Amino acid sequence: MSARDEIAAHFTSDTLADQLLDAHRAEVLTEADLLPKADVVAWLTKKARENTPVWQLASKVDRGAVRPDNLRMLPADFYEPGRTYTHVDDGTDWKFRVDTVTTHPEDGERTALGWRHFRGEWEPCAYGEDDFEIHLIVGLADDTEAGEAP
C-alpha cells in the first residue's frame, strides 16, 4: 500500500482525501522548485520539435529552462497520437482521431492510423504526410476535447 493510500484510508471521504493530498503534493513540488510531470513532458516535446540535441537538454534543465512560462510549442509537423483534428470553417463533418503513427519500412514516410468521422459515421482510416499538408491548407485544427469516438 502506498503512503497516499494509507493516508486516504483515514478519511471518511475519498474526494476530500484526494483534494487534500493533491494540494499537499503541489505544495511539496513548489517548495522543491519542481514542476509536475506533465510540464516536463510538454517541455521535452517542445525541445524535440525544435530538434534540440539530447546532450543540450541536461544543461538546459540544470539552468532551469523547464518553466511553466517556457512551454509554448512549435506547431506539429504531422498528426500526433492522442489528438483529434477537425477542419476549420469549411462546413464539412470531418474529424480524424489519431491512435498511432508508424513509418513505411522502406522510405520512412509517416502514416497516421486512427478513426475518421465523416458524414455521421466513424471508420478506420490512414493518412500520410501528403494528406497532412493538404489538410493544413484546408484548415486543420486540433479538437482533441471534442473528438472522442462514441
Sequence and secondary structure as in RCSB ss.txt:
>XXXX:A:sequence
MSARDEIAAHFTSDTLADQLLDAHRAEVLTEADLLPKADVVAWLTKKARENTPVWQLASKVDRGAVRPDNLRMLP
ADFYEPGRTYTHVDDGTDWKFRVDTVTTHPEDGERTALGWRHFRGEWEPCAYGEDDFEIHLIVGLADDTEAGEAP
>XXXX:A:secstr
  HHHHHHTT S HHHHHHHHHHHHHHHHHHTT   HHHHHHHHHHHHHTT  HHHHHHHHHTT   GGG     
 SS  TT EEEESSS   EEEEEEEEEE TTT  EEEEEEEEETTEEEEEEEEHHHHHHHHHH EEE GGG    
